[in-house]
Every structure is written in structure tokens, then in C-alpha cells.
Amino acid sequence: MKKLLIMCGTGIATSTIVTEKVKAWLKDMNLNHNVILYQSKISDELGRLNEYDIIVSTTMVPKSMKENVIDGVPLLTGIGIDAMYDEILEKMNG
């Protein structure tokens, strides 16, 4: 079971939108039983990011963490969604 964190600046607005889209995608891909979804704000998670297998963020993260975080903005803009989902799949299978 993979732990997937979706975070934004406040843990309310954009992370909710992204969480709902990721939930729907996981269900469509029949992967929803393989993932536990968490939603939060970045300030609450900075010291705990290593507790998650996959992190999707719609806000800026420190440079030292960028390689471990998937950019969730494509789910807000509609540009680059497939590539973003491919990154999630890669981390799920890794």
C-alpha cells in the first residue's frame, strides 16, 4: 500500500481539487485499492515528507525536495496531465 500526499499552500482549495482528480484517476485505473491518500498544507508536512511514498504538490517546495515531489499544477491548468500521471505510476511501481 503506497502513501500518497497531496499538498498545497493552505491544505484547502487547490489540494482538494487535485485530490478529487487523483481519486477519480486512481479509480479509473483500478489502483484505488493500492493507495492511501493524504491531503495537507506544506507547512505541516515539511518535516514529514519522508513518511510518504508519493508527494504531489501545487505549491513551491524547497529545492532540496524537488526531485521527490511531483508537480500537481497540471491538474489545475490541464497542461501536462498525462506526464504527471506517468510520474505517479512510476513511483507507485518503484
N, C-alpha and C positions, 0 to 999 in steps of 0.2 A: 504494500500500500504506500503510495507516494503522497507526501505532504506538499501541497501547492498553495503558496501565499500570494494573494493579490493585494497590492497596497497602492495608496495614493497619498497625497499630502495630508488629508484630513481623515481618511478612512470612511468617508461617507459617500460622496457623489460619484466621482469617476470610478472608484474601485467597485461600487455597486453595479454600475453599468458593465464593467469588464467582467465581474464575477458572473453576472447573469448570462453574458455571451459565452464565457468559457464553460459554464454549466451546460448550456444548450449544445455546444460543440462536443463536449465530452459525452453527452447522452447520444448525440447523433453518431459518434464514432464508437459507441458501445464501450467507452472507457470510464464511465462514471463510477463504476464499482472499484476502480483501481486507484482512485484519488480521494483524498480528504482536502476539501477547500477551506482556506482561512482567508479572512479579509481584515485589513487593519490599516493604520496610518504609519508612515515611515518612522516617525519619531518613537513609536512604541516598539518597533522591530529592529532598529539598528544594531542592538547588542545581541539579537537572537536569530539573525538571518541564517546562521549555520544549522538551525534546527529544521530547516525546510529543504526539500529536495529540488523544488522548482519555485522560482520567485518571478512574478510578473509585476512590473511597476509602471504607473503612469506619471510618476514624478521623478525628478532628478535623484540619482543615488551617488554617493561618493565614488570617485574614480577607482578606488581600490576594490570596489564591489561590482563594477560594471560588467566584468566578464561572467559573473554568476547570476546576473539579473537580465531577464527578458523584457524588452521594451513593449509595454502594453498599449502604447498610443495608437498603433494601427487599428485597434478595435474601436477607437473613438473617431479616427479620421477615415477609415475604410481603405487606407492605402497600406499594402504590405501585410495583410491579414494572413494569407497562406504561409508566408515565410515565418511569421510569428508562431503560428500553429505548428509548423515544422520544427521550430526550436523546442516547443513544449514536448512534442513527440520524441525528439532526440533525447531530451533529459529524462523522459519517462522510461525510455528503453535503455538508458545508460546506467 
